[in-house]
Amino acid sequence: QVQLVESGGGLVQAGGSLRLSCAASGSIFGIYDMDWYRQAPGKQRELVAAITSGGSTNYADSVKGRFTISRANAKNTVYLQMNSLKPEDTAVYYCKMTMLIHDYWGQGTQVTVSS
């Protein structure tokens, strides 16, 4: 009933920037916590950034100061602005919406950073 559609991934050089977006649609009646995760080949999926329903944010140490998570509440959209990208940031990035009964995940978008 809820769908998350991601976009914005691609190939960039080290030091470059990308902005990922995740648009949520469906039966959404309120503001919910949303997260960005990433998963590199052969690695566990890890939490990158989080934003609560109240607007508080948190970041993994590896991206702090470089990434910014934000929300457009009226459009149920969350963004991840990624600056100063490093090859170590290469991964599939997923957004997640945490609801009371169920968690919803996007399909993932590939981010590749070349050196």
PyMOL commands that set and color helices and strands:
alter all, ss='L'
color gray80, all
select helices_A, chain A and resi 73-75+87-89
alter helices_A, ss='H'
color red, helices_A
select strands_A, chain A and resi 2-7+10-13+18-26+33-39+46-51+57-59+67-72+77-82+91-98+103-105+109-114
alter strands_A, ss='S'
color yellow, strands_A
deselect
rebuild
show_as cartoon
